[in-house]
Amino acid sequence: GISYAAVRVIQSILGSLVLLFVYAICKKVFDCRVGLVAAGIACIYPGFIGYSGLLLPQLLAMFLISLFVLLALNFNKSIFMAMILGIIAGYACLIRPELVLFFIIAFLAMIFINKDKTERKKIFKLGILMIVAMFFVISVWTIRNYKVSNRFILISSHGGDTVWLSTWKEEWLEWQDKEPLVSILNGRTNSEASKDLFKAGINNVKEHPFIYLKMCAKRPYRLWLTGHSNVFYSMQDSIKNYFINKTYGIFFIKVLMLFFNTLMVLIGFYGMGLAYIKSSQNRNYIRYIAFPILFFMVLHFFTWATPRYAIPIMPFVIIFASYAIVDYFQKKRTQHGCVL
């Protein structure tokens, strides 16, 4: 039968496993100290805790992307590993369809960053195998879609409504059952109206390009500036309302969570640049960690953004933040003559 509790338990287990992935990634790219700091921060990160109890795809996407990056960092250029990466990528795409583009770009990047021609050819062949395995997993759902709707839908029909929601001039922050959307749907399902919604979204951009660009400019703020406190049942109101109502306990907790998340994001981006400059020997590895962050940022600059969309890539932000923290304290100890 259906069990929400089972979903929450499984998501909690997957979230716990991500802590191990974070440590293993840090150990591979940096060292154990960075790994311990990153795993410790991830262990108490409010977003990971809160979303493990919600029936949303963010935590599962985080697990699959983190696992993929960990295995890619340890890629032994075997056929078996290429197929495993493809299967993981396929399941991740079923969770978030836009990841199809993510994995294809990642595959091309793996070829591009490798300067050895012989290695490039080998990676290209194994990469093709990975992509084939990925689409094999996806094809099961594509066949299901065709049987149900008699239409070719690769993964999801929500591409059209996402484009429309991302471009509508009134800047809706959530899906709403009102005009002009009601007229576009006109008694049809989202699957049936997907093409019309996509065309309407493109027309929105053509008719109001500056409004669209203004909305795009706000999306980085909406993606990153949050404490994820709203996912907890007792803290779903705004910080402002808790202050007005003099509920200072919850107000303080929400402000603390907002400060913690914002600090991690700022230090994380600083750490990304620092790691790239200082760890010249590991730059290829650093690109593996940075790419999911950059991909999601670009994606959600042009399309609708909300704080939960940052959850799948926060492990990588935390990794870079941990690198910056360890580097800072290492400098302090060196200045005081301490031996590490």
C-alpha positions, 0 to 999 in steps of 0.5 A: 500500500501507500506509506508516507512514513516509509518515504520519510524513513527512506529519504532520511537514510539516503540523506545520511548516506550523502554525508558519507559521499560528502566526506569521500568526495572531500577526501578524494579532492582535498583531505580528511580534515575538509571531509570531516568539517563538510560532513559535520556541517551537512549533518546539521544543515536544516535543509537536509533535515527538513526536506527528508520529511517532505514528499518532494524529489529534492532529497532523492535528486541530491542523493543521486547527483552526489553519488554520480559525482563521487563515482565520476571522481573515482571513474576507473574507465571500465565498461561496468562503471560507465554503465553504473554511471548511466543508470544513476544518471537515468534515474536522476533524470526521472526525478528532474528531467532537466538533468538530461542536459546536465549529464550530456554537458558533463559528458562533453566536459569530461572529454574537453578537460582531458588533454590526452588524445588517447584518453579522450577517445576512451572517455568518449566511447565510455561516455557514449555507453553511459548516455545509452544506459541513461536513455535506456532507463529513461525509455521505460518511462517514455514507453509508459507515457506513450501507452498512457497518453498516446504521445511521445513524452520523453520524461515529463510534460511539465516543460511547457508549464514551467516555461510559462510560469517562468515568463508570465509578466505577473511573476507568479511565485507558485502555480495558481488556478486563475487567468490566463492559465485557466483559458490556456488549459481550457479543460485539458490536462497539463500534458495535453496543453504542454505545447500551447503553454510552451508557445505562450511562454515564448510569446511572454518573453517576446512581448515583455523581454525587460520584465522577463530579464527583471524576473531573471535577475531576482532568481539567484536571490530566491534560490540562495537567500533562505534558511529553509525554516519554512519546511518545518511545520512549526515555522511556516510563517514569515520572519516578519509576522513572527516578530510582529506577533512577538513570537521571539523564540521562533523568530530567533531560530528562523533568523539564525537558520537564515544567517547560517544558510547565507553564510554557507553560500557566501563562504562556499562561493569564496571557497570555490574560487579559492580551491580553483586558485590554490589547488592547481593539481586538482582542478579537474576534480574541482570542476566536477564539484563546481559544475552541478552548482554552476549548472543549477544557477544558470538553469534557474536564472532563466527558469523559475527558482525557489529555495528547494531547488538549491537542495540537490547542490548544497552538498557541493556548496558545503564542500567548498565552504569547508575547504575555505574554513579549513584553509582559514584556520590552517593559516591562523595556526601557521601564523601562530607557529603551530604545527599541523 
